[in-house]
Amino acid sequence: MISCLNEAECVGCGACVDACPYAAKILEEEHVKRPFTTIRVDGEPFQVPEGITILRALELLGHRVSRIPDSGAIYAPCRSGGCWSCAVVVNGELRPSCVTPLRAGDVIETRSGAVESLVPLRCVSGFQGHSVGGVGTPYWLKSSSWLSSYIETACFAHGCILRCPTCQNWEVTYSSVVPPLTPRKAAEKMTKARERYGVDRMAISGGECTLNPRWLLQYMAELKNMNSDKRARLHVDTNAVVLTPEFVDALVRAGMTDIGPDIKGLRLDTFLRITGLADRELAENLLKNEWRAVEYLLKTYWNELFIGIGIPYNSKLMSLDEVSRIGDRIASYEPRVQVCVLDYRPEFRRQDIVKPTYDEMAHVKKTLEDTGLECVICQTERGHIGPSLKDHICDEVSMT
């Protein structure tokens, strides 16, 4: 799954630690004297220790590294080699610095001009038909027995800034071994998938697809250009933790028509529990940002985009009281928005939890409806429960 030579040549990237579903791997610091090697960075020679990643070498040389977008810093959110946001030019080629081992004589360019002169890359896979869709898929398409077996096509961007112990797509999230794709190549594969499955909706999810903005914006623009008919819908499902108003605006200009942001809690402790993050300061920043993104989307693009909001639910992760408070806040922005509650099941590192029952999810639905939300749909062991399908005609007209 991961770009790793072998444990004997470990460079301390930590990707295997994050990816191990049983948390069976740990990193231990080793205080030993290492030989130094010479590399060139932005035209200057430097001596750095052997046996480390390029990202670590750059950090030792004084380059700022950030998990969130920060002007002047190397943006390294996923640290598992999937998103390629931290890519630098190594010996003339774009490489993800977080997992790429440093080699003697490496010539590295970090300056934006050099990096942006090359076509962006990231790991993306899947390109398959989906019969249920995602958070940003209209509810009337999810449970309609009269529809064909597929309602959209989807691909999955690798890499994520979060470390959710209940990650339901962890084999993709932490994988970095698939060949990276250019935006154009990914758009071509998605367009072919649309033709193969005979659908109009094309979704990108993850992992987290928004981590590499330059790649995603070019992908959306290419996809829009290849699917210029009015029926085409370009759908982004996201945890929204790095979305900004400027990024949202750019996605809309690039062609996005549908978006499904997740809300992983109202309280910081809940967010930490669901996301698996250990850094409280980072988690607080991401939690505030996802709420700002949701508020901006609903207040700015309600009549332009189809917006669906996701809420993960399991009684071990979130209380019904917090669910109600989340509903209150969303309803204060826009009570008509589609809210899709996901019944979090045993997965990845949380095999100890029990999947919520149908009755539990029905109770969650009523709890949210009591806050004034008018379009609540819940994922359950028996399928989706939500608004009556007879209502979908007026909702579809509204979306159009």
N, C-alpha and C positions, 0 to 999 in steps of 0.2 A: 504493500500500500504506500509506503513512504520511500523517499529518495535517501537511502542509507547504504553506505558501502558494506559495513559490517561492524559489530560491536568493538572489535579490536582496533578499528580506525575511527572510533567515535570522535566527532568534532563538537559535541555538546549542544547540538541544535535543539534538542528536546522534543522533536517531532514524535518519536516513538513513545515517549512518556505520555503525551497528550492523546495519542491514538490508541493506546492499549485499553481495551474494554474492561479489563479486570484490574486496572491500576497496578499492574504487576511490575512495572518498570519505574525506577527512580533515577534521578541524576545526582551524583555525589561530586562535590568539588574535590579536586585533587591538586594539592599544593606541591608542585614539582617544578624543577628548573627545566624549561624547554629550550631547544635550539631556536634561533631566530632565522628568518629568511627574508629576502628582499623582494618587495613588490613596488609597483608604481601606481600611485593614485592621483588622478587628475594632473598627470604630468610630472609629479614629484616622487622621488624614491623614498621608501620608508622601510625600516626594519620592524617586523612583527613576529610574534611567536608562531611556531608551526602548530598544526593540529586543531585549528579553530575554523569557524565559518567566516566567510567574507564580511557578513554583517558585524560579527564580533570584532574583527580586525578594524573595520571602519570606526566602530565605537571606541576602541582603544586609541585610535588616532585622533579622537576629538569630534567626530561626526555625531550630531544629535540623532537619536533614534526614538521614534514615537509609535505607540499603538494606535493613536488616532491621528487624523490629518492635521499637520502642523507645519506651517510655512518654514522652510529652511531645514526641516528634519527629514530623515529617511523614514518613510511611512511603512512600518512593518506590522500589520495587524494580526495576521494569521499564524505566523511563525512555524508553518508546516509545509511551505513550498507550493501551496495550491493557488493562491490568489495573484502572485507575482507583483503585488503592489510595491514591494521592496526591491524590485529589479534594478540592477545596475549593469553597465556594459563591462563584460569581462572578456578580454582578448578579442574584442570586436563583436561579441554576441551578448544578447540580453540574457541575464541569469537571475534567478531569485536569490538574493544575498543571504536570506535567513537559513537556508539549508545547503548552500553551495560551499564545499570545502575549499579553503584557501590553498593555493598551490604556489610553489616557488616560481618567481618570475611573472606572476599574474600582472597584467596591465588593466587597471580598473578605472572606469570613468563614472563619476557620480553626478556630475553637473547636469542640470535639467536639459540643457541643449543637446547634449550627447545622448541622453536616455530617450528624450522625446523625438529624436531624429529617426529612431527605429520604431517599427510597428509594434504596438503593445501585444503581450501574450498573456494567457492564463489557462489553467486546466479547467476544461468544461467537458462534461460527458452526458450520456443519457440519450437525448434527442429521440424521445419515444412518445407514443400516444398515452394520454391520461384519461381515465374514465370518470374521475371525481373532481380533478382540478385542485386549486389551492385556495388560500385565504381570499385572494382577489378575484375568484371566479364567482359570477353571479349565482345566487342560491337556486334559481329556477332551472339551472343547467345541471346541478349536482344530483338530484334525485328523480329526474324525469324518466320514467320507464319507456316513454315513447321516443326518447332520443336514441341515436346510435350509440355503440359501445364506447366511443371516444368523444370527448367534448373539447379537448385541446391537446396540443403537443407541448412537451416541456423538456428543458435541459437543465443540468445542475452544475453550478459553478463551485469549484472546490475551494476549500479554505474558509475559515470563520474566525472572527475575533472573539466569539464566545466559546465556552467550554461546557456546554450543557450536558450534565450527566444523563439526561433522558434523550439525547440527540437521536432522532429517528432516521437519520441519514448519515450516520457516522462513517460508513465505509467510503462515502464520497467526500465528506467534510475534511477528513484528515489525509486523503489520498493525494499524492503528488507524482505518481508514476505514469499517468497517462500523458501522451504528447500534448504540449500546450497548443492552443489554437489562436490564430489571429481573429479579430472581430469579423472580417469578411468570411473566413472559412467557417466560423461558427454560424454566421447568418445563412450561408449556403446550406449547411447541414440542417438547420432548422426549417428553411424554406422547402427543402426536399421532404422533410418529415411532415410538414403541413400537407403537401401534395399526396404523400403516401397514405396518410390517415384521413384525408378529406375533411379537415376542420379549418376554422378561421382564426381560432385563438392560439397564440404562441407565447408560452410562458418561460421565464427563466427564474430559477430558484437556487437552492444551495444545500449545504454550505451557506455562504452569504455572498450574493451576487454584486452587492454595491461596494465591496471593498476596494476594487480597482476602478475608480471612476473613469479614467481615460479609456480603458478597455470597454466598459459597459456602454458609455455614450457612443463610441464608434460602432459597437455591435448593434445598438438600437437604431442608429442612423442607417447602417447597411441593411438591417432587416426591413425597415420601413421602405427603403428604396427598392428592395426586391419584392415587396408585397404592398404595392401602391393602391390596390383595390380598396374600396370603401368598407368591405366586409372584414378586413384584417384587423385583429385586435392584438396589441403588444402588451403583455402582462408581466409585471415584476412582482415577485413575492420576496419580502425582505424582513429582517428583524428591526430595521429602521434605526439602528443605534448610531450609524455614521451619516445618516441623511441630514442634509441641511436644506433650508429654503432654496439656496442657489443651486444645489445639486438636483432637487426636485424640479425646479424650473428648467434646468438643462435636459433632464430626462424627458420632460414634456415636449420641449423643442425637438428632441431627437426622435420622437415618435411614440413614446409610451402612452397607452390609452387606459390601462387598468393597473391598479397597484394594491397589494395586500400587505400592509405593515402589521407586525406582531406587537402586542403589549405584554411583556413578561413580568408584570407586577406593578404595583403602586408603591409599596414599601420597599426600601433598599434591601432589607433582609430577605424578602421574597425574591427579588431580582437576583441576589447573590445565590440563593438556593437553586433557582431554576437555571441560571446561566453557568454555575460552577466557577465563577470568577473568584479569585482570592484577593485581588487588589480592590479595596473598598472605594478608593478615590476614582479609579478608572470606572468601576461599576456605577458609581453615582453620576459620573459624567455621561455614561452611555444611557442610563435610565432617563435622565433629564432630556437627553437629546431625542430619544425615541418618542417621548411625549410631545416635545416641541414639533417634531416632524408630523405626527398625527394631527395636531392642532392646525398646523400650517396647511396640510393637505385638505382638511375638511373646510377650513375657512376660505381657502383660495381656489380650490379646484373641485368643489362639490358638484358643480354643474358642467364640468368639463371632462372629468375622469370617472371611471367606475372605481369606487374605493370600498374595500372590505377590510375589516380589522380583525385580527386573530387574537384570541386569548387562550393560553394553555391552562388546562385545569386538571388537577389531581388533588385530593384532600391532603396528601402528604406535602404538597408544594404550595398550595394557596387556600386560604379560608374562604368560605362563602361571604363573610363580611367584606373581605377585600374585593371579591368579585363584584359585590354590590357597589362598593365605592368606585371601582373602575367603571362600572356602568354609569354611575352618576356623572363622572367626569366626561366620558365620551358623549353622553346625552346632552351635556351642556354645550358641546361643540355642534353636534348635529344628530338629533334623535332618529333620523331616518336611515342612517348609515347601516350597512350590513355588518353585523358582528358575528364572527364564526368562532365558536368555542371548540377547542381540540381536546379530546379525551386522552390525556397523556398516559401511555401504557408502559409496562416494563420494557426497558430498552437500554442498550449500551451499559452504563454503569449503575443503573437503578433497576436491577432485576427484582429488588425487594418490594417495589410498589405494586399495587393491585390496580388494574384498569378500572376506571369508574363504570358503574353499572348504568343501564339505560335509565333507571329511575333517578339516579344521581344527576345525570346530565339533564333530564327533564326538569329537575329542581333548579339546576343552574340556569336553565333557560328562563324559567319563571322569575328567578331572582333578578336577572338582567332586564326582563320585560317590566318588572315592577319599578325600575328606575326611569322608565319612560322610553327606553329603546324600542323601536317599532319593527325591527327586522333582525331577529336573533335566530341563528341556525346553529345547531349543536351536532357535532360528530359523535356517534354512539356505536355500540356493538351491533346495533340493528340497522345501521345506516344513518343518514342525516334526518334530523327533525327540525322543521323551520316553518316559515310562513306558508300558507296555502299556495299551491302551484297556480291556482286561478288568479292570484294577484300578480303573477309575473308579467302579464301583458303591459300593465300600466308602468311597472318598474322598468321594463325593457325600453319602453318609449322614453321614460325619464332619462335612462342611461344614454340613449341615442341623442 
